[in-house]
Amino acid sequence: MNRIDNIIADLAYILDSLRVLREIQAAGNCNTCAGRSECEYCPRLGQQVRYNCPFYKEEEN
């Protein structure tokens, strides 16, 4: 039973990780922000973009 428990725990970890990744991707980032042109915190080219930014503005479709 110990082997089955380990497999279930591994799959639960993978599921939790994928759920967090989906939430991060849905939160938006600097590349999809409507205010990126006037934002002083927007990273320059080559720098890492931020996600879950308090200044994030969703683009209107």
C-alpha positions, 0 to 999 in steps of 0.5 A: 500500500505504501507504493500506491500512497506515494503514487497518489501523493505524487499525482496530487502534487502534480495536480496542485502545481498545474492548478497554480500554474493556471491561476498564474496564467489567468492573473495576467502579466506585464505583456497583457497589461493595458497600462504597460505604456505608462507604467513605471514598473513595467520591465524593459526588454529582456527582463522578467515580467511580473504576474499578479501585479497590483497595478495590472489593468485588464485590456478591453476587447 
